[in-house]
Amino acid sequence: QVQLVESGGGLVQAGGSLRLSCVASGRILSLNGMAWYRRAPGKQREVVARITSVGTTDYADSVKGRFTMSRDNAKNTVTLQMNILQPEDTAVYYCYYQPAPWDRATTYWGQGTQVTVSS
C-alpha cells in the first residue's frame, strides 16, 4: 500500500506563488509515475504535471513556464512550485501515483489540498 499526503495549499492573490508538497510512504520503488492533478469547480479533473516512466517531467499547456514539479528521491517527496498564479488556477490539487505504467488499475491519490487565487 501507498499513502500520499499533500500540504501547502492556501489563499493567494493573483500573481503570487504557492508551493505544494506530497510525501509518499509505503511501497515506493521510484517516484516515476508521480503526478499532480487538479479539479476546479464545475470542471473535470485534469493533469497539471507528471513525472513520466522514464523520469522526464511533462506539464499541461496552461501551466508551462509557471509551474515546476520537482522530486526528492531520498525523502519520497514531490513538490509543485506554482508561480504567477491566476484565478483560473483555483482548484483542489491532488497528488497521484501510478507505480507501473502498464498497470492502470493500481493507482493512489492523496486527500487533496485547496488552492484559491483571488483576483
Secondary structure, DSSP 4 states (H G I P E B T S, - for coil): -EEEEEE--EEEETT--EEEEEEEEES-S-STTEEEEEE-TTS--EEEEEE-TTS-EEE-TTTTTTEEEEEEGGGTEEEEEE-S--GGG-EEEEEEE-S-TT-TT--EE---EEEEEE-
